[in-house]
Amino acid sequence: MSFESLSEKSAYLLGLIKGRGIDDEITTLVAEILNDMAHQVDDMGRDLDEISDHLDDIDEEIEFIAGDDDDEEYGDDDAEEEYYSMTCPNCSEQIEFEESVLEEGKIVCPACGTPIEISASLDDED
């Protein structure tokens, strides 16, 4: 037996309980709660799909208005920062960061949370 949605499956369960004459208050109540929850989950899924479609439309409009290609980032092309990378001495995770981080002199590894001192003389490779 195949069901299209959670609501259909829960309605089937509720129908089985009632159809078999199960007169247990707790079982019936649990099945009714599951049925209500399934309807709410299905509604939220539809709402989420609708929101996602709207966001896609907005993204397309922004790209059209800004004249952006997929290869370009939003913002001022003249202000591109150079990116650096290094290996975390604690967990060996590769960390990438912008040039402005060099001015701060420290970074926190996003993988393990270890604070790392960095020097302005760090080259592109490590």
N, C-alpha and C positions, 0 to 999 in steps of 0.2 A: 504494500500500500504506500503510495507516494503523496506527500503533502506539499503544497506550495508555500505555506507559511506556518509560523509557530501558532498563530491563531487557529488555523484549521486543525492542527494536531491536538491542541488543547480542547477545542470544541468536540473533536472525536472522542477524546478521553472522557469528557463530561457526559457525552451521549452514551458511551459504554457503561458508565457508572449508573446513570439513570435507567438505561435500557435493560440492564440486568437486574434491576430492582434492588440495588444495594442501597439500603436505607440507613446507612451509617452517616450521622451528621458531620463527623469530622472529615471523613473521606469526601463527601459532597462539598463541604466548605473549602477544603484544600483544592479540589478540582476547580471550583468556581474562582478562587483566588488566582490559580495558575492561568485560567482562561482570561481573566481580566488583565493580568500581567502580560500575557502573550499579545493581547490586543494593543496594549500600551507600547510594547517593544516594536511591534510591527508599525505602529503609527510613528514612533521615533525614527525608525529606519527610513520610512517614506520622507519624513521631514528632513533627515540628514541628506538624503539623495537630492532633495529640492535645494537645500542650502548649498550643497556641493556644486550643483548646476549653476546657481546664481554666482558663486565665487568664480567658477570657470568663466562665466560671461563677463564679470567685472575684470578679471585678469586679462581677458582678450581686449576689453575696452581700454584698459591702462596701456597695454602694449601698443595698441593702435594710436592712442593719443600721444604717447611718448615717442612713438616711432622706433621702438626697440626691436632688435632682432633677438633671437634666442641666444646668440653668442655674447651679447652685451649685457652689462649689469645696469640697474637703474642708477641714476645719479650723474654727477659730473665726471666725464671721461678724463679731464685734465688732472683730477685729484686722485688718480689711482695710486694705491700704496703698494709697495713691494712686500712680498710675502717671504717669510723665513721658516725654516723647519729645524727641529732638533729632536733628539731622543731623550726621553725622560730617564734620568739616572736611577730612578727607583723601580719603574715597571717596564722600561724599554719601549714604551709606546711612542710612536712618532707624533710630534706636536707641531702644528703649523700656526703661525701668528703673523700679524701685520707689523710693519716697520714701527708704528707708533708704540708698540709694546716695548721696543728696545729702550725708548726714553724712560719708561717706568722702571726698567731694570729687574722686573720680576714677573713671573707667570705661575699659574697653578695648573698642574697637569689635569686635564679633564678626565683622564682615565682613573687615576688613583688619588687625586687631590693633594699631591705633594707640592708645596711651594718650591719654586726653582728660581735661583738668582741667574740672570742672564746679563751678558755684557754687550755694550754697544759695538764691540769689535767682532761679534758673531757673524760668520760668513753665511752664505746661502745654503751650504750643505750641512753644517752642524756647529 
